[in-house]
Amino acid sequence: NAGVMQNPRHLVRRRGQEARLRCSPMKGHSHVYWYRQLPEEGLKFMVYLQKENIIDESGMPKERFSAEFPKEGPSILRIQQVVRGDSAAYFCASSPDSSNEQFFGPGTRLTVL
Amino acid sequence: QQQVKQSPQSLIVQKGGISIINCAYENTAFDYFPWYQQFPGKGPALLIAIRPDVSEKKEGRFTISFNKSAKQFSLHIMDSQPGDSATYFCAARLTSGNTPLVFGKGTRLSVIA
């Protein structure tokens, strides 16, 4: 059973471009969480999704950031008009129903030049 | 407002020694307390977790001690090995409603021979 997959692993964008980060949860997992990790910091929650629904986006910046988890395909975190402050590692985690445990992917390291 | 405070920020332990990392939380509704281990360039991996109905949980060389009245929990790594050198994060969550994890800022552990 493959783990949580994220791609790309590394992404470089210039200021003003768009970044699209993809997350494929573990097989059978219907809950996806996105977290952001700044250098020397812990992970900060951004958004929680189930298939086709955003459940909690309280950690998501109000502008430029959006997330989706379509019926088919991976979950996508989209950052429009990136700025240098968006440079960070973005992790997604998935969990099955009725489970405490969240399984993390390897992350996407975004660098904004 | 930081809901989970972790200390120390960094820790150096001799091989064979005991590593101790502490966390304190504020939200008394939290009912699940995991510890994650993260190696450079990797995603966090669940190490061990505890619920507040027990005061201690041991898995191999790793032990969680939990003090509900003090709202504190700690990770003890017995017989620390160089391979344990990593960043450790404590976290907490409210399990009802599949709420996201709230992370501490992490402890960078170095085990030296």
Interface residues (C-beta under 8 A of the other chain):
Chain A: V4 H31 Y33 Y35 E40 E41 G42 L43 K44 F45 Y48 I55 D56 G59 F91 A93 S95 N100 E101 Q102 F103 F104 G105 P106 G107
Chain B: V4 Q6 Y32 P34 Y36 G41 K42 G43 P44 A45 L46 A49 F89 R93 T95 N98 T99 P100 L101 V102 F103 G104 K105 G106
